[in-house]
């Protein structure tokens, strides 16, 4: 039977607020659920030739289970568990005895509770307040860390909040326990450069950077347009969110974890967003009945922008595996 716990009311969490979470995952979530497929996986899949969205999502869930060494574990924590797709997969496919899922969305928690999956404990709670009953064998956080720093643009503040997360994970894990993270991240040159520079100057790991040229009027206009689109997404679709850079995550984890693996999987982001966009456009009329035409238009606009940003290398999908030091 699925167990549900409610969050503390005196949380001092400094990331995305409960109000913003409810807007995105409960209100807008009514539309997203039309587009995500039967598993309701709201994060980028891992694609191979011939994949569907559904098969790519299951491969991604299996990757994190194996990367975190969660297969056959007794206790696993899923931070930002969404509609419980990973929780269910861990128990039913990877033979985990007990999975604790954290979400700040009452709607998501209610949905998971109604499924009555054995071995799954859902908590309406943010990571900042979590007090586990016992140590975990593994922790997985898929596209959750984007919420952890709120919308601060100050790098030092972001790193301090990410470090607080790594410190808690370190205290929650058994010796040599692993943390597997998937995150949308800016190009390692930082958020402003990621938005302002032309694509040829935004080299990804393993690529050769283009010539560093002074920005002309056309590039400046394009950068301003990118900032405008980013602000629209942050106001209308992802309020109080900010993407880290991979370097910020490495710095925040230093001395607590060893980075065992780091992958830049931008193509997975492109394939997933393309699939979501196609399904969003196909479900536009039904979505308008659920959340209104304006809200659906905001989502589709954000998805088109995200697809362009991914293709241009402005942000990417990073998967990082950490082992407790």
Secondary structure by P-SEA (a helix, b strand, c coil): cbbbbbcccccccccccaaaaaaccccaaaaaaacccccccccbbbbcccccaaaaaaaaaaaaaaaaccccccbbbbccccccaaaaaaaacccccbbbbbbccaaaaaaaaaaccccbbbbccccccccccccccbbbbcccccccccccccaaaaaaaaaaaaaaaaaaccccbbbbbbbbccccccaaaaacccccccccccccccccccccaaaaaaaaaaaaaaaaaaccccccbbbbcaaaaaaaaccccccccccccaaaaaaaaaaaaaaaaaaaaaaaacccaaaaaaaaaaaaaaaaaaaaccbbbbbbbbccc
